[in-house]
Amino acid sequence: MMNVATQYRVNEQNVTDAYYKLMRPEAQIKSYIEDALRSSVPKLTLDELFEKKDEIALEVQHQVAEEMTAYGYIIVKTLITKVSQMLKLSSL
């Protein structure tokens, strides 16, 4: 499980796009973040994930920023604030 914090703002040049193109920008940004994480995290071990979390956050930030530009939003910063191992319990 990972907790991610993202700072974003409306691009002053595209206020109309930001207002009219998306009804729930937070949900869209969250979806893009989850998609970007799914493409990079599964190939890493837990130790690698801890070591590279800043690099992963920057990569996610760039991917999400590219997508959200079309909707009039600027992604300012993305941070991975928590990484924890999920435990699976199976019933016997």
N, C-alpha and C positions, 0 to 999 in steps of 0.2 A: 504494500500500500504506500502511496506517495501523496503528500500534501503539496500543492503548488499554489503560489500566490502570484497574481498578475496585476500589474498596474497598466491602465490604458486611459486614453482620452480621445475626445472627438477631434478630428483634424479640422482646424478652422476653415480650411479651403473647401471642405466637403460636408458642411453641417447638414445640408439637405439630404445627402445620401445617408448620413448617420441616423437621421430622424425617420426617413421614409423606407429605407431598404430592409431594416431589421426591426422586429417588434421586441425581441428579447436578446440584446447583444451579449449579455452575460452568459446566457445559455449557449449561444453560438461560439463564443470564445472558449467556453469550457469544453465543448465538443471538439473544437480544433486542437486544444491542448491534449485531450485524451487520445485523439487520433495520432498526434505527433509522438506522444509517449509510447503508444502501442507499437509504433514502427521502430523505436530505438531501444527501449528497455528490455524486451524479452531476450535479446541476444547477449545480455550481460549477466555475469554472476552478481551476487549480492555485494561482494567486496568491490567489484568493478563499479557497481552502481554508486556506492558511497564515494569512491575515489573520483568519479567523473560527473557527479551531480551538477557541478557548476557548468561544465561543458554541455551537458544534456539540457540544462535550463536555457542556455544561450541558443542552442540549436532549436529548441521548441519555440523560443521567443521569435527567432527569425522566420520559422515556418508559419506561425500564427500571424505575425505582422504582415507577411506577404498576402495571406488570405483576407485579413481584415481591412487592408488598405482599400479594397474595392467597395467596402461598406462605409468608408469615411472614418475609420478608427485607426489610431496609432497605438501600438503596443509599446509601452515605455520600458517595462522591466518584467521579467519572469524569474521567479525564484523557486527552487525546490526546498521547502521548509522542513520536510520530514520524510524519512525513508524508514519503513519498518517491514519486517518479514511477516508475511501472512502464514499462520499455522493452519494446517488442514487436519481436522479430526475426523476419523472414520469410526463408524459404529461397528461393533463386532457382532 
